[in-house]
């Protein structure tokens, strides 16, 4: 096998479904290699020999690592044979896991392609959560906050909206309400009984950095001095923390967290609360 000498390598992701599993796994591993960057070639919905032919041609043209989630044995055999022929390492991401399940459960797999994407109750729960979250973004329709699973609050640029959408994709109905100095919070927010209210915080330095980037991206000129003023932002953070403490909202520092990490922390808080309520 020829070692990688440049700053990039080709990464071929071959799936008979959407390819989401491959993308998630490969990026998690690639992130551990800071000095090389994968050039991703994603091939979703590969379910026939003709479709595989096109994939094999591209792999041969740009050899590299090949990861796949194919269930059809003939397709797997052809893909592995081609990879061996051109000296490209290949690996089935779900194969070893399926073998482990089969050994433990003592039952063969059904071999249903894209089974995780079936239109079942869980799928429609996610759609409902997405619809709810988009409708209740940025303080809209506060009269429906009690119907939420989670309500996020925080000052501008604490990633409330993307975190809400991420949680909704996990089936958690999420609303978010901005905390703006000088503007009273909606009275509905003060009387919530059912939802978990989580207050997102970040350091003033981080907020200023994100806000400056936001202003640059929209080409905003003068007139936003208060939005990125160090003292004004620090006052916003202090006000939000005091407000959160007064209402006994869960506080979560997102300064160094990605959206995924923030959402994971909230999902754990939500699950813990659900378990506690069931035991009461």
Steps between C-alpha positions, in 0.01 A plus 500: 500500500639841401527735802333839490761768438278801430259693720190321372371156409197368315220353710227307318173445687271248330149443635182328389309756709555870578865473604443684828652220708817496291537876508461515878745218571763608248500862612531398864811301416645751251478773764774317691746569218564872501772499235310328221162582347268247340357576157157343538332314216150406616294247304150457647228260382735253330269203449577356157798369308474790255513755781796319653684506166506880509625494858779254420614715210533803726682302770746372241558853373571635851605213727472541875318362801163340421233468768164348419161400635370256240277203582481332158770230505573517127563874519724456804702228325556714189594807702747310718653326198558831320651658811737208540595522132595870520648470851242725670406400855127438549279436801133430564392732779191303601624148417686429828216651703242287319709188565515587869121548515442176311729302732336641811138485382534170318302630205587601146450857378205590279727676250265795461680787327447835674296339776590780742323750274158336493197725546412377847366679809849613598548663160175696521590601856814665362302677228254630762790620715658680203175673412453607862858626535489707182168654602632585849840634397636828640210571736219441251161370614585508871143396578599145402812469715333263746478242221879487465727229638787747531510880495837665435567855616808715456645823364572547131752259341484222758396254224138469610354443153744237366486316833120504483504351150753235601286397798189495280680257269523274804124528555517759781252785457715807565415868518745785556455848644759779486601689812529866404611766751225755564227274363291297742482127440160360397284424803438152354868424553473571872216256564611190308434168673564227243804601289862487609633857477872524421686830502794509258797715595837593352784728603484862379819443299346209312174685437684805366703280264190323365305826470782670311511211255123522463514875423774442244301223331197723449708803403372710787657843543513744791212513748562169673750624758290391798455152351874434523601742777698313768321655798155479341546132417632427850189668641282281277670185630463613861133585448432161338671309781310690770172446319574128466589467868182685601281259303708192586570420135772250420810691388731362232825664390539460124821702461710204388223263395400408149129483414517121527662514845249756625210289370646184657523673839139619470376156395664352809337764721165430334535122539598537865196718561270251327633216715457708814140582412417136432636398840293762686 
